[in-house]
Amino acid sequence: MKRAIVFTGGGTAGHVTVNLALMPSFVRDGWDVHYIGSERGIERELVAAVPQVTYHGIATGKLRRYMDWNNAKDPFRVMKGVWQAYRLLAAIRPRIVFSKGGFVSVPVVAGAWLNRIPSVIHESDLTPGLANKLSIPMATKVCTTFPETAHHVPTSKAVHIGAVVREELFRGEAVRGLALCDFVRSKPVLLVMGGSLGSQRINRAIREQLEALTETFQIVHLCGKGNVDPALTSRAYRQFEYVTDELPDLLAAADVVVSRAGSNSIFEFLALKKPMLLIPLPLSQSRGDQIANAESFRARGVADVLPEETLTGETFLRAVSELYANRAAYVEAMEREPKREPLRQLVELLEATSRS
């Protein structure tokens, strides 16, 4: 009988990325690979691209920190999800469950705990999110990306792994990225990413200064679903709602990157040695995790930070210009970062935990 493993995580692309990096290794090694996610979340679409992975959808409820009338209904959805996950896991009988976080992961980790199946959590951010805070007491091990995260996790469970970066990102080719955008080699490329849902503030800042920016840069703008502006056309400005298979080539072509400060993305830029300007989600829209991530990277000298509270077209133009002017210093700082093999370490940890 084949060994089985269950992955979970969702709500945003960031809660799926590490799973996408890990699953092919287990498929190649002959494991029976399953994924438990929400019924209609982004994770269903992303996991569909990985062959030989069986997807199971369950009920989910969003875990909110603010007042909302849905807070009265969602606990019942979460309880339904726990029951569905419990029954699925009892039928699959995996050796191990791996959780990347997000609200869908809590019922799955709870279902594993009820079935006495070991589970491993991966926390990307410097401080654990609400979903992982709820799951940590039920988990066997908690893998951290930032070394500082160990202060927020029981010592017996914490394992500093580092950032897991998808292998395909290293296979990108700048020539293909330039051809996709119909760009030339002689002009630097600025890649702007506002997250899988886009960012209205970042989009507006770019477009206010588009003429000035395109004097220096060719711009690839990942602006989020429904945010492409067909009225803005320029040989040096290409808009996409979101990209998947094309991302490695676009990153290879990019000279500098502007992004939110989600942990998965910024560690990918670090691994690829891409100078980055980070515009973290403000406290009004988050728990402050991206602010902590960005400040950690700025302290290490591998990124510059522009708070959204001070973001305007003018401050954006100035910050991007300074980033490009100082790009060599950022690359030098990135090259001084410790070399790790987090993907191999994590695979070995999952295999070892599955045998315990």
VOBA-1610 file (N, C-alpha, C; in pm, whole numbers, padded with zeros to 5 digits, always signed):
BEGIN
Met+00084-00120+00000Met+00000+00000+00000Met+00088+00125+00000Lys+00055+00223-00087Lys+00135+00345-00098Lys+00122+00430+00028Arg+00232+00493+00065Arg+00227+00590+00174Arg+00148+00712+00127Ala+00068+00768+00215Ala-00013+00885+00180Ala+00030+01006+00261Ile+00021+01123+00198Ile+00047+01250+00264Ile-00062+01347+00223Val-00106+01430+00318Val-00208+01530+00290Val-00149+01669+00311Phe-00169+01757+00213Phe-00129+01896+00223Phe-00254+01982+00243Thr-00236+02095+00309Thr-00347+02189+00324Thr-00293+02331+00332Gly-00381+02427+00310Gly-00345+02568+00313Gly-00418+02640+00202Gly-00460+02762+00228Gly-00530+02835+00123Gly-00582+02969+00168Gly-00661+03029+00081Gly-00713+03162+00104Gly-00643+03265+00018Thr-00510+03252+00006Thr-00430+03335-00082Thr-00326+03246-00149Ala-00264+03297-00255Ala-00159+03220-00323Ala-00042+03191-00231Gly-00014+03284-00138Gly+00097+03264-00046Gly+00082+03145+00044His-00042+03103+00070His-00067+02987+00155His-00067+02857+00075Val-00029+02866-00052Val-00023+02747-00136Val+00117+02725-00193Thr+00196+02832-00200Thr+00324+02829-00270Thr+00418+02721-00220Val+00435+02710-00089Val+00526+02609-00035Val+00476+02468-00066Asn+00344+02449-00061Asn+00288+02319-00097Asn+00320+02284-00242Leu+00311+02383-00331Leu+00342+02359-00472Leu+00488+02320-00490Ala+00575+02374-00403Ala+00717+02338-00411Ala+00742+02197-00360Leu+00665+02154-00261Leu+00690+02025-00197Leu+00625+01907-00269Met+00505+01926-00319Met+00427+01812-00369Met+00496+01732-00479Pro+00563+01796-00576Pro+00628+01715-00680Pro+00730+01616-00625Ser+00800+01651-00516Ser+00898+01559-00457Ser+00830+01433-00406Phe+00715+01448-00344Phe+00644+01332-00289Phe+00578+01250-00400Val+00531+01317-00505Val+00477+01244-00620Val+00587+01159-00683Arg+00707+01218-00702Arg+00819+01145-00762Arg+00862+01025-00677Asp+00849+01040-00544Asp+00891+00933-00454Asp+00783+00827-00432Gly+00673+00838-00505Gly+00571+00733-00501Gly+00467+00747-00393Trp+00457+00862-00328Trp+00355+00882-00226Trp+00219+00903-00293Asp+00113+00870-00220Asp-00024+00902-00261Asp-00052+01042-00205Val-00057+01142-00292Val-00060+01282-00249Val-00202+01339-00259His-00249+01396-00148His-00383+01456-00141His-00372+01600-00094Tyr-00472+01680-00129Tyr-00479+01819-00086Tyr-00619+01848-00034Ile-00628+01901+00086Ile-00757+01943+00140Ile-00759+02095+00145Gly-00849+02154+00068Gly-00862+02299+00063Gly-01008+02339+00067Ser-01034+02467+00043Ser-01172+02513+00043Ser-01240+02472-00087Glu-01371+02481-00087Glu-01446+02433-00203Glu-01427+02521-00326Arg-01408+02653-00304Arg-01397+02744-00419Arg-01278+02840-00407Gly-01181+02810-00325Gly-01068+02901-00305Gly-00966+02895-00416Ile-00872+02988-00412Ile-00767+02995-00514Ile-00681+02870-00514Glu-00673+02801-00398Glu-00589+02682-00390Glu-00637+02572-00484Arg-00768+02561-00505Arg-00820+02458-00596Arg-00763+02477-00737Glu-00763+02600-00783Glu-00712+02631-00917Glu-00562+02606-00926Leu-00487+02646-00823Leu-00342+02632-00827Leu-00299+02486-00818Val-00365+02409-00734Val-00328+02268-00716Val-00364+02186-00839Ala-00464+02230-00914Ala-00504+02157-01035Ala-00390+02145-01135Ala-00291+02235-01125Ala-00178+02233-01219Ala-00075+02126-01184Val-00089+02063-01067Val+00008+01962-01025Val-00052+01823-01052Pro+00008+01745-01142Pro-00050+01614-01174Pro-00038+01517-01057Gln-00129+01423-01053Gln-00129+01314-00956Gln-00152+01359-00812Val-00222+01471-00795Val-00262+01517-00662Val-00414+01518-00657Thr-00473+01451-00558Thr-00618+01444-00543Thr-00665+01557-00453Tyr-00757+01639-00503Tyr-00807+01755-00429Tyr-00940+01723-00362His-00953+01767-00237His-01078+01751-00162His-01119+01888-00108Gly-01241+01931-00136Gly-01290+02058-00085Gly-01373+02040+00040Ile-01354+02128+00139Ile-01432+02125+00262Ile-01488+02264+00291Ala-01585+02269+00383Ala-01642+02396+00426Ala-01539+02473+00507Thr-01540+02605+00492Thr-01446+02689+00566Thr-01517+02812+00618Gly-01463+02869+00722Gly-01511+02995+00775Gly-01392+03085+00797Lys-01403+03210+00761Lys-01291+03302+00777Lys-01272+03337+00925Leu-01147+03340+00967Leu-01115+03373+01106Leu-01085+03522+01113Arg-01183+03599+01158Arg-01170+03745+01156Arg-01132+03798+01293Arg-01056+03908+01293Arg-01021+03978+01416Arg-01111+04100+01437Tyr-01202+04125+01347Tyr-01285+04246+01354Tyr-01433+04206+01358Met-01517+04304+01392Met-01661+04279+01401Met-01721+04264+01261Asp-01795+04155+01244Asp-01862+04129+01116Asp-01975+04032+01144Trp-02090+04051+01081Trp-02204+03964+01109Trp-02178+03820+01071Asn-02084+03799+00976Asn-02049+03661+00939Asn-01979+03586+01051Asn-01926+03659+01150Asn-01861+03592+01263Asn-01958+03503+01339Ala-02087+03534+01329Ala-02187+03450+01397Ala-02210+03320+01323Lys-02190+03320+01191Lys-02216+03199+01111Lys-02092+03114+01089Asp-01977+03178+01081Asp-01857+03105+01040Asp-01812+02998+01138Pro-01832+03012+01270Pro-01795+02900+01358Pro-01863+02769+01321Phe-01986+02778+01269Phe-02057+02656+01229Phe-01994+02598+01102Arg-01947+02686+01012Arg-01877+02638+00892Arg-01745+02571+00931Val-01675+02631+01029Val-01550+02572+01074Val-01575+02435+01135Met-01679+02423+01217Met-01711+02293+01279Met-01748+02190+01172Lys-01821+02234+01070Lys-01853+02143+00960Lys-01725+02100+00890Gly-01632+02196+00869Gly-01504+02164+00807Gly-01423+02065+00888Val-01423+02080+01021Val-01351+01986+01108Val-01407+01845+01090Trp-01540+01833+01087Trp-01603+01703+01070Trp-01567+01644+00933Gln-01573+01727+00828Gln-01540+01678+00694Gln-01393+01635+00687Ala-01304+01716+00745Ala-01162+01683+00743Ala-01134+01556+00824Tyr-01200+01544+00937Tyr-01183+01424+01020Tyr-01219+01298+00942Arg-01333+01302+00872Arg-01376+01185+00796Arg-01285+01158+00677Leu-01244+01263+00607Leu-01152+01245+00494Leu-01020+01182+00540Leu-00964+01234+00649Leu-00836+01183+00697Leu-00850+01040+00749Ala-00964+01009+00808Ala-00987+00872+00854Ala-00991+00776+00736Ala-01043+00825+00621Ala-01050+00739+00502Ala-00915+00730+00431Ile-00843+00842+00422Ile-00714+00844+00350Ile-00605+00777+00432Arg-00609+00798+00565Arg-00508+00747+00659Arg-00366+00786+00616Pro-00340+00915+00605Pro-00205+00957+00566Pro-00105+00934+00680Arg+00022+00922+00643Arg+00127+00912+00743Arg+00152+01048+00809Ile+00123+01157+00735Ile+00159+01291+00781Ile+00067+01393+00713Val+00040+01503+00783Val-00034+01617+00727Val+00059+01737+00732Phe+00066+01811+00622Phe+00148+01932+00616Phe+00058+02051+00592Ser+00068+02151+00679Ser-00018+02268+00671Ser+00064+02394+00643Lys+00021+02472+00544Lys+00085+02598+00513Lys+00011+02716+00574Gly-00102+02691+00639Gly-00174+02799+00704Gly-00290+02850+00621Gly-00349+02959+00666Gly-00473+03008+00607Gly-00591+02945+00678Phe-00707+03007+00667Phe-00820+02965+00749Phe-00865+02822+00720Val-00844+02771+00598Val-00888+02634+00567Val-00805+02530+00640Ser-00684+02567+00685Ser-00594+02468+00744Ser-00634+02427+00885Val-00706+02513+00957Val-00738+02484+01097Val-00823+02357+01110Pro-00933+02341+01034Pro-01008+02216+01044Pro-00925+02092+01008Val-00831+02107+00915Val-00751+01993+00871Val-00654+01950+00981Val-00586+02047+01043Val-00495+02014+01153Val-00574+01956+01270Ala-00693+02012+01297Ala-00778+01957+01404Ala-00821+01814+01371Gly-00857+01791+01244Gly-00895+01655+01204Gly-00780+01557+01217Ala-00659+01602+01186Ala-00541+01516+01203Ala-00519+01484+01351Trp-00531+01585+01436Trp-00513+01565+01580Trp-00615+01465+01634Leu-00740+01477+01589Leu-00845+01385+01635Leu-00820+01243+01586Asn-00755+01229+01470Asn-00723+01097+01415Asn-00586+01046+01460Arg-00518+01124+01546Arg-00385+01089+01594Arg-00283+01075+01480Ile-00298+01163+01381Ile-00206+01169+01268Ile-00111+01287+01292Pro+00020+01268+01284Pro+00111+01381+01306Pro+00094+01488+01199Ser+00113+01613+01241Ser+00103+01724+01146Ser+00219+01819+01166Val+00263+01877+01055Val+00372+01974+01054Val+00318+02103+00993Ile+00343+02214+01061Ile+00300+02346+01015Ile+00421+02422+00964His+00401+02501+00859His+00506+02592+00813His+00457+02734+00830Glu+00529+02815+00908Glu+00495+02956+00929Glu+00591+03043+00850Ser+00538+03113+00752Ser+00622+03195+00665Ser+00660+03328+00728Asp+00567+03387+00802Asp+00591+03522+00853Asp+00672+03522+00982Leu+00717+03640+01019Leu+00799+03652+01139Leu+00719+03618+01264Thr+00592+03656+01268Thr+00503+03620+01379Thr+00390+03534+01325Pro+00348+03431+01398Pro+00243+03342+01348Pro+00110+03413+01327Gly+00041+03374+01218Gly-00092+03426+01192Gly-00195+03357+01281Leu-00317+03408+01279Leu-00422+03357+01367Leu-00449+03209+01342Ala-00456+03169+01215Ala-00483+03028+01185Ala-00376+02937+01244Asn-00249+02975+01227Asn-00142+02892+01282Asn-00137+02899+01434Lys-00172+03013+01493Lys-00179+03020+01640Lys-00279+02919+01695Leu-00392+02904+01625Leu-00493+02808+01669Leu-00446+02664+01645Ser-00365+02644+01542Ser-00323+02508+01505Ser-00201+02459+01581Ile-00114+02550+01624Ile+00013+02510+01685Ile-00004+02412+01802Pro-00099+02433+01894Pro-00113+02337+02004Pro-00142+02194+01959Met-00202+02180+01839Met-00237+02046+01788Met-00130+01987+01698Ala-00028+02066+01663Ala+00072+02023+01567Ala+00187+01949+01634Thr+00255+01869+01555Thr+00373+01795+01602Thr+00498+01882+01595Lys+00515+01950+01482Lys+00630+02038+01461Lys+00583+02166+01393Val+00658+02275+01416Val+00630+02404+01352Val+00758+02452+01287Cys+00758+02459+01155Cys+00876+02504+01080Cys+00869+02655+01063Thr+00980+02723+01090Thr+00982+02868+01080Thr+01072+02913+00966Thr+01036+03027+00908Thr+01114+03088+00800Thr+01215+03186+00857Phe+01169+03271+00947Phe+01256+03366+01016Phe+01306+03302+01146Pro+01434+03318+01180Pro+01481+03262+01307Pro+01412+03325+01427Glu+01368+03452+01415Glu+01302+03520+01527Glu+01169+03455+01565Thr+01109+03380+01472Thr+00978+03321+01498Thr+00983+03219+01611Ala+01099+03162+01638Ala+01112+03062+01745Ala+01067+03116+01879His+01071+03248+01899His+01028+03308+02025His+00877+03298+02044His+00803+03269+01936His+00657+03264+01941His+00603+03121+01937Val+00693+03022+01942Val+00655+02882+01926Val+00716+02800+02039Pro+00645+02699+02093Pro+00707+02613+02195Pro+00840+02556+02147Thr+00941+02563+02233Thr+01077+02521+02196Thr+01080+02378+02143Ser+01000+02290+02201Ser+01002+02149+02161Ser+00947+02128+02021Lys+00873+02225+01968Lys+00811+02209+01836Lys+00881+02288+01726Ala+00953+02392+01761Ala+01009+02484+01661Ala+01128+02423+01587Val+01126+02437+01455Val+01238+02394+01369Val+01262+02505+01267His+01381+02567+01274His+01410+02673+01177His+01454+02610+01045Ile+01369+02624+00945Ile+01393+02566+00813Ile+01442+02672+00715Gly+01389+02791+00727Gly+01414+02894+00626Gly+01304+02894+00522Ala+01324+02968+00416Ala+01222+02984+00313Ala+01233+02873+00208Val+01118+02815+00177Val+01113+02714+00072Val+01080+02784-00060Val+01170+02776-00155Val+01153+02844-00284Val+01131+02739-00392Arg+01030+02763-00473Arg+00997+02669-00581Arg+01113+02654-00678Glu+01147+02530-00711Glu+01260+02502-00799Glu+01244+02565-00937Glu+01119+02574-00985Glu+01099+02625-01121Glu+01136+02773-01134Leu+01140+02846-01022Leu+01177+02987-01031Leu+01322+03004-01077Phe+01406+02906-01046Phe+01546+02914-01086Phe+01566+02876-01233Arg+01461+02828-01296Arg+01472+02787-01437Arg+01420+02894-01533Gly+01387+03011-01480Gly+01339+03119-01567Gly+01448+03169-01660Glu+01407+03217-01777Glu+01501+03271-01876Glu+01460+03413-01914Ala+01554+03506-01897Ala+01525+03646-01925Ala+01481+03668-02069Val+01537+03593-02161Val+01502+03610-02303Val+01354+03583-02324Arg+01303+03479-02259Arg+01159+03448-02274Arg+01074+03555-02207Gly+01118+03605-02091Gly+01043+03710-02024Gly+01035+03837-02107Leu+01146+03876-02167Leu+01148+03995-02253Leu+01059+03975-02376Ala+01065+03856-02433Ala+00984+03828-02553Ala+00835+03831-02519Leu+00798+03780-02401Leu+00658+03779-02360Leu+00601+03920-02355Cys+00684+04015-02313Cys+00640+04154-02299Cys+00674+04240-02419Asp+00745+04181-02516Asp+00793+04257-02633Asp+00884+04371-02589Phe+00973+04339-02492Phe+01068+04437-02441Phe+01203+04420-02509Val+01286+04525-02498Val+01421+04521-02552Val+01520+04491-02439Arg+01640+04447-02474Arg+01742+04413-02374Arg+01811+04537-02317Ser+01809+04645-02390Ser+01893+04761-02357Ser+01834+04852-02249Lys+01714+04826-02204Lys+01648+04912-02106Lys+01609+04829-01984Pro+01637+04876-01860Pro+01609+04794-01741Pro+01460+04766-01723Val+01433+04652-01657Val+01295+04607-01636Val+01258+04619-01488Leu+01146+04683-01463Leu+01088+04696-01330Leu+00967+04605-01323Leu+00968+04508-01229Leu+00855+04418-01208Leu+00781+04464-01084Val+00650+04486-01096Val+00568+04533-00984Val+00460+04429-00955Met+00457+04382-00830Met+00360+04281-00789Met+00283+04333-00667Gly+00151+04334-00677Gly+00070+04378-00564Gly+00002+04265-00490Gly+00053+04142-00506Gly-00013+04027-00446Gly-00115+03968-00541Ser-00169+03850-00507Ser-00261+03781-00598Ser-00389+03860-00622Leu-00426+03949-00529Leu-00548+04028-00545Leu-00519+04169-00595Gly-00390+04203-00608Gly-00353+04336-00654Gly-00358+04437-00541Ser-00318+04560-00571Ser-00319+04669-00473Ser-00361+04797-00543Gln-00475+04853-00502Gln-00522+04975-00565Gln-00426+05091-00544Arg-00366+05100-00424Arg-00274+05211-00394Arg-00148+05202-00481Ile-00091+05083-00492Ile+00029+05066-00575Ile-00005+05090-00721Asn-00117+05035-00766Asn-00158+05055-00905Asn-00171+05204-00938Arg-00234+05278-00848Arg-00254+05421-00871Arg-00121+05496-00875Ala-00031+05462-00783Ala+00099+05531-00778Ala+00177+05510-00908Ile+00177+05387-00959Ile+00248+05359-01085Ile+00188+05441-01199Arg+00057+05437-01208Arg-00008+05499-01323Arg+00001+05651-01320Glu+00008+05708-01199Glu+00028+05853-01190Glu+00163+05894-01245Gln+00263+05808-01231Gln+00399+05841-01272Gln+00446+05758-01392Leu+00350+05706-01468Leu+00386+05614-01575Leu+00480+05677-01678Glu+00453+05800-01714Glu+00538+05865-01815Glu+00681+05879-01764Ala+00696+05924-01640Ala+00830+05942-01583Ala+00900+05807-01563Leu+00828+05707-01518Leu+00886+05575-01493Leu+00935+05511-01623Thr+00856+05523-01729Thr+00892+05457-01854Thr+01004+05530-01929Glu+01044+05646-01882Glu+01163+05708-01938Glu+01288+05627-01903Thr+01284+05562-01785Thr+01398+05482-01738Thr+01374+05333-01752Phe+01250+05288-01724Phe+01221+05145-01712Phe+01123+05096-01817Gln+01133+04967-01843Gln+01024+04889-01902Gln+00954+04824-01783Ile+00822+04833-01777Ile+00749+04793-01657Ile+00659+04673-01684Val+00674+04569-01601Val+00580+04457-01598Val+00496+04478-01473His+00367+04497-01490His+00278+04531-01379His+00176+04418-01359Leu+00191+04343-01248Leu+00093+04241-01210Leu-00007+04311-01119Cys-00120+04351-01177Cys-00207+04447-01109Cys-00328+04387-01041Gly-00351+04256-01051Gly-00462+04193-00981Gly-00585+04178-01069Lys-00668+04084-01030Lys-00786+04051-01110Lys-00878+04172-01126Gly-00914+04200-01250Gly-01005+04309-01280Gly-00941+04447-01277Asn-00810+04454-01260Asn-00743+04584-01245Asn-00663+04628-01368Val-00667+04553-01476Val-00601+04597-01599Val-00675+04718-01655Asp-00599+04822-01690Asp-00657+04942-01749Asp-00625+04944-01899Pro-00722+04907-01983Pro-00694+04898-02128Pro-00664+05033-02191Ala-00695+05143-02121Ala-00668+05276-02177Ala-00520+05310-02170Leu-00445+05238-02086Leu-00303+05266-02071Leu-00224+05172-02161Thr-00176+05224-02269Thr-00097+05143-02362Thr+00037+05210-02385Ser+00142+05131-02378Ser+00277+05182-02400Ser+00366+05066-02434Arg+00461+05089-02522Arg+00558+04984-02558Arg+00639+04940-02435Ala+00651+05029-02336Ala+00734+05000-02219Ala+00651+04963-02096Tyr+00521+04937-02114Tyr+00434+04907-01999Tyr+00343+04791-02033Arg+00361+04677-01964Arg+00278+04560-01986Arg+00204+04523-01859Gln+00072+04507-01871Gln-00013+04473-01757Gln-00060+04327-01765Phe-00062+04262-01651Phe-00120+04129-01638Phe-00203+04127-01509Glu-00315+04058-01511Glu-00390+04043-01386Glu-00308+03960-01287Tyr-00258+03847-01335Tyr-00186+03753-01250Tyr-00115+03656-01343Val+00000+03607-01304Val+00071+03510-01388Val+00110+03389-01302Thr+00127+03276-01367Thr+00172+03154-01297Thr+00295+03099-01369Asp+00274+03030-01480Asp+00386+02967-01552Asp+00486+03069-01605Glu+00440+03192-01630Glu+00528+03294-01687Glu+00618+03361-01582Leu+00584+03346-01454Leu+00655+03420-01350Leu+00805+03397-01347Pro+00856+03272-01359Pro+01002+03255-01357Pro+01073+03336-01465Asp+01015+03342-01584Asp+01078+03417-01693Asp+01071+03567-01668Leu+00960+03616-01614Leu+00948+03758-01585Leu+01045+03799-01474Leu+01061+03713-01373Leu+01158+03742-01267Leu+01301+03741-01321Ala+01330+03649-01410Ala+01464+03644-01469Ala+01494+03771-01547Ala+01391+03827-01610Ala+01410+03949-01691Ala+01417+04075-01605Ala+01365+04069-01482Ala+01355+04189-01398Ala+01490+04230-01341Asp+01516+04360-01343Asp+01635+04416-01278Asp+01607+04453-01134Val+01487+04505-01107Val+01444+04538-00971Val+01296+04503-00959Val+01252+04486-00833Val+01116+04441-00807Val+01052+04531-00701Val+00924+04562-00721Val+00842+04627-00619Val+00733+04530-00580Ser+00710+04514-00448Ser+00617+04411-00406Ser+00559+04444-00269Arg+00447+04380-00236Arg+00404+04369-00099Arg+00512+04290-00025Ala+00492+04264+00104Ala+00597+04200+00183Ala+00553+04065+00239Gly+00473+03992+00159Gly+00442+03855+00197Gly+00568+03771+00199Ser+00583+03687+00298Ser+00709+03617+00321Ser+00752+03533+00202Asn+00661+03456+00144Asn+00701+03368+00034Asn+00763+03445-00080Ser+00698+03555-00120Ser+00748+03632-00233Ser+00883+03695-00205Ile+00899+03756-00088Ile+01024+03829-00064Ile+01142+03734-00048Phe+01119+03615+00003Phe+01229+03518+00009Phe+01262+03464-00130Glu+01162+03458-00218Glu+01192+03420-00356Glu+01279+03526-00423Phe+01248+03653-00402Phe+01332+03759-00459Phe+01473+03753-00401Leu+01482+03722-00272Leu+01613+03710-00207Leu+01693+03597-00270Ala+01629+03482-00290Ala+01699+03367-00348Ala+01746+03397-00490Leu+01668+03477-00563Leu+01702+03512-00701Leu+01790+03637-00709Lys+01819+03696-00591Lys+01903+03816-00582Lys+01847+03932-00663Lys+01719+03960-00639Lys+01652+04071-00705Lys+01636+04187-00606Pro+01703+04301-00630Pro+01682+04417-00543Pro+01533+04450-00533Met+01485+04477-00411Met+01340+04490-00393Met+01303+04612-00310Leu+01195+04675-00350Leu+01129+04779-00272Leu+01000+04718-00219Leu+00985+04714-00087Leu+00870+04650-00025Leu+00771+04756+00025Ile+00644+04734-00008Ile+00536+04821+00038Ile+00439+04732+00117Pro+00466+04711+00246Pro+00385+04615+00322Pro+00242+04661+00344Leu+00152+04565+00357Leu+00015+04598+00394Leu+00015+04675+00525Pro-00060+04783+00534Pro-00062+04861+00659Pro-00145+04792+00767Leu-00133+04842+00890Leu-00208+04783+01002Leu-00358+04792+00981Ser-00404+04890+00905Ser-00547+04903+00879Ser-00602+04788+00796Gln-00513+04713+00728Gln-00557+04603+00643Gln-00499+04469+00685Ser-00424+04463+00796Ser-00356+04339+00832Ser-00325+04338+00980Arg-00264+04229+01025Arg-00221+04220+01165Arg-00079+04273+01184Gly-00019+04324+01077Gly+00115+04381+01086Gly+00226+04286+01050Asp+00191+04167+00999Asp+00294+04067+00967Asp+00385+04113+00854Gln+00327+04180+00752Gln+00411+04224+00642Gln+00505+04338+00684Ile+00460+04420+00777Ile+00546+04527+00828Ile+00668+04466+00898Ala+00645+04363+00980Ala+00756+04295+01049Ala+00850+04228+00949Asn+00792+04162+00848Asn+00874+04097+00745Asn+00964+04199+00675Ala+00905+04311+00635Ala+00978+04413+00561Ala+01089+04474+00646Glu+01059+04501+00773Glu+01161+04561+00860Glu+01277+04465+00884Ser+01248+04335+00892Ser+01355+04236+00906Ser+01447+04239+00785Phe+01388+04249+00665Phe+01469+04252+00543Phe+01546+04383+00531Arg+01484+04494+00573Arg+01557+04622+00567Arg+01675+04620+00664Ala+01656+04562+00783Ala+01764+04556+00881Ala+01881+04473+00830Arg+01852+04373+00746Arg+01957+04288+00690Arg+02021+04350+00565Gly+01967+04462+00520Gly+02025+04532+00405Gly+01989+04474+00271Val+01884+04388+00265Val+01850+04323+00139Val+01726+04382+00074Ala+01669+04487+00134Ala+01550+04549+00076Ala+01537+04691+00126Asp+01464+04773+00050Asp+01421+04903+00099Asp+01271+04894+00123Val+01219+04985+00206Val+01078+04979+00245Val+01014+05116+00226Leu+00894+05116+00168Leu+00813+05236+00152Leu+00678+05209+00219Pro+00652+05266+00337Pro+00523+05242+00403Pro+00407+05292+00318Glu+00298+05220+00318Glu+00184+05262+00236Glu+00129+05397+00281Glu+00144+05429+00409Glu+00094+05557+00459Glu+00163+05676+00392Thr+00283+05655+00340Thr+00356+05763+00273Thr+00362+05743+00121Leu+00285+05647+00071Leu+00289+05614-00071Leu+00209+05715-00154Thr+00277+05782-00244Thr+00215+05868-00345Thr+00288+05842-00476Gly+00241+05900-00581Gly+00314+05886-00707Gly+00456+05937-00696Glu+00473+06050-00627Glu+00606+06111-00614Glu+00700+06027-00528Thr+00649+05978-00412Thr+00737+05898-00326Thr+00770+05764-00391Phe+00677+05710-00468Phe+00701+05585-00540Phe+00812+05603-00643Leu+00802+05709-00721Leu+00903+05736-00824Leu+01041+05754-00762Arg+01047+05829-00652Arg+01176+05852-00586Arg+01234+05724-00529Ala+01149+05643-00464Ala+01198+05520-00402Ala+01246+05419-00506Val+01175+05407-00619Val+01216+05315-00725Val+01348+05361-00787Ser+01362+05490-00805Ser+01486+05543-00863Ser+01604+05517-00771Glu+01585+05535-00641Glu+01692+05508-00544Glu+01725+05359-00539Leu+01623+05274-00546Leu+01645+05130-00547Leu+01734+05090-00664Tyr+01701+05141-00781Tyr+01779+05105-00900Tyr+01922+05159-00891Ala+01935+05280-00841Ala+02069+05339-00829Ala+02158+05260-00733Asn+02097+05202-00630Asn+02174+05129-00527Asn+02165+04978-00543Arg+02124+04930-00659Arg+02097+04788-00677Arg+02219+04700-00648Ala+02337+04745-00679Ala+02456+04662-00657Ala+02478+04635-00509Ala+02449+04735-00424Ala+02467+04717-00280Ala+02369+04613-00225Tyr+02247+04612-00277Tyr+02149+04512-00232Tyr+02190+04372-00275Val+02241+04358-00396Val+02285+04227-00443Val+02402+04177-00358Glu+02493+04266-00324Glu+02606+04227-00238Glu+02557+04178-00102Ala+02460+04247-00044Ala+02404+04204+00085Ala+02336+04069+00073Met+02267+04045-00037Met+02200+03916-00059Met+02302+03803-00071Glu+02413+03831-00134Glu+02516+03728-00150Glu+02581+03691-00017Arg+02572+03777+00082Arg+02627+03747+00215Arg+02531+03666+00301Glu+02409+03645+00256Glu+02312+03569+00333Glu+02356+03422+00345Pro+02329+03358+00460Pro+02367+03216+00477Pro+02301+03128+00372Lys+02375+03031+00323Lys+02321+02936+00225Lys+02250+02822+00297Arg+02127+02793+00255Arg+02049+02687+00318Arg+01987+02600+00208Glu+01939+02482+00248Glu+01866+02393+00158Glu+01732+02359+00222Pro+01643+02458+00235Pro+01518+02437+00310Pro+01426+02332+00249Leu+01421+02322+00117Leu+01331+02224+00055Leu+01372+02083+00094Arg+01501+02053+00082Arg+01549+01920+00121Arg+01527+01895+00269Gln+01556+01996+00354Gln+01536+01981+00498Gln+01391+01952+00533Leu+01300+02022+00466Leu+01159+02005+00497Leu+01109+01869+00452Val+01151+01823+00335Val+01114+01689+00289Val+01163+01584+00389Glu+01288+01599+00434Glu+01343+01503+00529Glu+01269+01507+00663Leu+01229+01627+00706Leu+01155+01639+00832Leu+01018+01572+00821Leu+00950+01593+00709Leu+00819+01530+00689Leu+00830+01378+00687Glu+00931+01329+00617Glu+00950+01183+00612Glu+00981+01126+00750Ala+01069+01195+00825Ala+01107+01148+00959Ala+00988+01153+01053Thr+00909+01260+01047Thr+00791+01274+01135Thr+00686+01170+01102Ser+00675+01137+00975Ser+00576+01036+00934Ser+00609+00898+00990Arg+00736+00876+01025Arg+00776+00745+01079Arg+00772+00742+01231Ser+00752+00857+01294Ser+00761+00862+01441Ser+00632+00817+01507
//
